[in-house]
Amino acid sequence: MEEKQWYVVNTYSGHENKVKEKLEMRAESMDMKDYIYRVIVPEEKVIEEKDGVKKEKIKKLFPGYILVEMVMSDEAWFVVRNTPGVTGFIGSSGKGAKPTPLQPYEVDNLLKSMDIERIDIKNDLKVGDKIKIVDGPFAGMFGKIDTIDEENKVVNAIVDLFGQETTIECELNQIKKA
């Protein structure tokens, strides 16, 4: 099975939350939970002042767009594309071409601003999983998860460094599952 990646889906502006709900319901009812994982409406909290009164308000970062973490199978692609309110994928030339996923650093920046991690530490990682380090001084190396620190959002991985097994600490944005 291919690996899950993040895609940008175009929706009718103002319908992002309805599309998110419908897509999550369809993923459940059509038995696609192993292909469609998370649906996120990119938004941020802003403080607006009106008549001297400050109010906290949720503002959409990209009106008309949602993020979907999914495995791009033909079935999953069909389910997302045919969800009411979805007008298409960003990064697809049309004519049945599959869209291009977001790069991990793009997803990290976007999700970090919303206090969400690209890797769901509770559900995606377990001790013994093989990982690839994608950022930092050990980028390009492969390792195996030794310990997971959920609170600090770091993993200790065992890597082969000059023929020696060495434990290194990695932040979530520095790794991906291998």
Residue pairs with C-beta under 8 A, 6 or more apart in sequence:
1 71
2 71
2 72
2 73
3 71
3 176
3 177
4 37
4 69
4 70
4 71
5 69
5 70
5 71
5 72
5 101
5 102
6 67
6 68
6 69
6 101
6 102
6 107
6 118
7 67
7 68
7 69
7 70
7 72
7 80
7 89
7 90
7 91
7 99
7 101
7 102
8 65
8 66
8 67
8 68
8 89
8 90
8 91
8 99
8 102
9 19
9 65
9 66
9 67
9 68
9 80
9 86
9 88
9 89
9 90
10 64
10 65
10 86
10 87
10 88
10 89
10 90
11 19
11 64
11 65
11 66
11 85
11 86
11 87
12 19
12 64
12 85
12 87
13 63
13 64
14 63
15 85
16 41
16 60
16 63
16 64
16 65
16 66
17 41
18 85
19 66
19 83
19 84
19 85
19 86
20 39
20 40
20 41
20 66
22 83
22 84
22 85
23 36
23 39
23 66
23 68
23 79
23 80
23 83
23 86
24 39
26 32
26 79
26 83
27 33
27 35
27 36
27 79
30 79
32 75
32 76
32 79
34 71
35 70
35 71
35 73
35 75
35 76
35 79
36 68
36 69
36 70
36 76
36 79
36 80
37 69
37 70
37 120
38 67
38 68
38 69
38 120
39 66
39 67
39 68
39 69
40 66
40 67
40 68
40 69
40 111
40 114
40 116
41 60
41 66
41 67
42 60
42 61
42 62
42 65
42 66
42 67
42 110
42 114
43 58
43 59
43 60
43 61
43 114
44 58
44 59
44 61
44 113
44 114
45 56
45 57
45 58
45 59
46 56
46 57
46 58
46 59
47 54
47 55
47 56
47 57
48 54
48 55
48 57
49 55
61 110
61 113
65 90
67 102
67 107
67 110
68 80
70 76
70 80
72 98
72 99
72 101
77 89
77 98
80 86
80 89
81 88
81 89
88 94
89 99
90 99
91 99
91 100
91 101
92 98
92 99
92 100
102 110
104 118
104 134
104 173
104 176
105 135
105 173
107 118
108 118
108 173
111 117
111 118
112 173
117 153
117 172
117 173
118 172
118 173
119 125
119 172
119 175
119 176
119 177
121 148
121 150
121 153
121 172
122 150
124 177
125 145
125 148
125 155
125 177
126 145
126 148
127 145
127 146
127 147
127 148
128 144
128 145
129 144
129 145
129 177
130 142
130 143
130 144
130 145
130 177
130 178
131 142
131 143
131 144
131 145
131 155
131 157
131 170
131 175
131 176
131 177
131 178
132 140
132 141
132 142
132 175
132 176
132 177
132 178
133 139
133 140
133 141
133 142
133 143
133 157
133 159
133 170
133 174
133 175
134 174
134 175
134 176
135 173
135 174
136 170
136 171
136 174
138 159
138 168
138 170
139 174
141 159
141 160
142 159
142 178
143 157
143 158
143 159
143 168
143 170
144 157
144 158
145 155
145 156
145 157
146 155
146 156
146 157
146 158
146 167
147 155
147 156
148 155
148 156
149 155
149 156
153 171
153 172
154 169
154 170
154 171
154 172
155 169
155 170
155 172
155 175
156 167
156 168
156 169
156 170
157 167
157 168
157 170
157 175
158 165
158 166
158 167
159 165
159 166
159 167
159 168
160 166
161 168
